[in-house]
Amino acid sequence: MKIYQTILKPVLSEKSTNLVKNDYYMFEVDIQANKYQIKQALEKLYPVKVAEVKTNLRQGKTRKVGRQMREKKLSSRKIVFVKLKSGKIDLFPKA
């Protein structure tokens, strides 16, 4: 699996920005990616050393959409919590 297929995007929420103080970062990754692939991809993309990777699979919800309020299933997502040993990931670059 390629690097840009493994890591889809960083999760930017209130919880994830509070975790940055403790060197934890949240990313949304491909559902089929494992911890070893995620660690390799992050170390190639950013100048960091990864200490640990915790994965979490969030199940897709059902929503009612449209005029007849039909149910639609949203897709599942895989979220990872990455703790860094050294280095820093700049998710908010200064312009």
Secondary structure, 3 states (H helix, E strand, C coil): CCHHHHEEEECCCHHHHHHHHHCEEEEEECCCCCHHHHHHHHHHHCCCEEEEEEEEEECCCEEEECCCCEEEECCCEEEEEEEEEECCCCCCCCC
